[in-house]
């Protein structure tokens, strides 16, 4: 775990709300993602810190623990990993924190514990979210060392009982009427020391490897929706069960469509003559096709047209959503002299004809300014 303050890592204040945290995290993680910075060890390290910080601060319980106890609250429960820790259970965290002050039984410390969960962010386009896909991701994982079978001792040797704590993993100190227990500094609470550590894992009993996984991403998946892969997380201490791997799917913003669940929204330019006379325009659709949209006569900027079944699929299997097209009327520019003359003729003819709603509005405005007291006559 990095020594930097989590709030500083994300570049936010301690009073930052969930929206601010999410925005800061997304900006940083997109810029630092290993896929965009291949071979950049500094960017990779920063990416891990950002992911670790957001994972803690975005969870209300974990953030409360962090604000009260600092990083000490997560020692051993959210260790560093290539994809980011997404686990760590509050009851385990509290037990570890208070065990430092009140002690814990040897049986409790020696019991196998569940490993940390892992988080991996995977970015897709809106089109990929529409169709769904099978993604291949390379996830860094911690696995049991094959050479020492997780013991940390070199082949042919075994760990020895710590002489400092006699294998208990705890050191007792008497201070007046009180007896205090702390983790043994010699064996770091393991109760054992390695005289001849394994060269493959440097005595840790664990090694880092990359594993390729096939991740099914369903059609209609939402932004930041997670996919859980059971047992693909970190191995637990003392041969405990593995945690889980959570794939968080990040859907990129689209240059044409905006999304709200299964509903899509788009703005479409309409020539002024098409808006006045009515007609059709052609638009792309999220499925990769094109569709024709009928523009009613006299359409104005801001009018919304509904295209049923042209939105996003429902990830839960419901009906496909709709597409709402908001039109805006384009004003012609760079007119030739002939076109300008025609526009003047049209303007004169429309102004002298039967008043419409727009004409009535401008007449009222003219009367307002022509009146002496600034009020309509």
Number of C-alpha atoms within 10 A of each C-alpha: 16 16 7 11 13 25 17 12 20 24 15 15 12 11 9 14 12 13 10 13 20 15 11 18 22 16 11 17 20 15 13 21 18 18 11 11 13 11 10 11 11 10 18 18 14 17 24 22 24 25 26 24 25 24 20 23 24 16 13 11 12 20 18 13 21 17 12 11 13 14 18 14 22 23 14 16 23 25 20 16 23 21 23 27 29 25 24 22 16 15 8 15 20 14 14 20 17 12 16 14 12 12 19 16 11 14 8 9 18 15 12 13 19 23 26 29 30 29 26 22 19 17 16 18 12 25 18 20 24 22 17 18 14 12 13 12 16 13 20 19 20 19 18 20 20 13 17 23 14 20 24 26 26 22 14 8 15 17 17 14 17 20 13 17 20 13 18 22 25 27 17 13 11 9 8 6 6 8 11 15 18 18 20 20 13 17 20 14 21 20 24 21 22 19 13 17 21 23 15 17 21 15 22 18 24 22 16 14 12 13 12 11 14 10 15 12 20 19 19 23 26 22 18 14 13 19 18 16 16 12 14 21 29 27 23 19 18 17 15 14 17 20 24 23 27 24 21 18 20 21 19 14 13 12 8 13 19 16 17 11 16 22 20 21 17 17 17 17 15 22 14 18 15 19 22 16 12 16 16 13 15 11 16 12 17 21 14 9 8 11 12 12 16 13 20 16 13 12 19 17 15 12 15 18 15 13 16 12 14 19 26 28 24 19 19 10 9 9 13 17 19 18 25 21 20 17 20 19 19 15 10 10 6 7 10 9 9 9 12 12 12 12 13 12 12 12 12 11 11 13 12 9 10 9 13 10 8 8 14 12 11 12 12 13 13 12 14 15 13 13 11 10 9 10 11 13 11
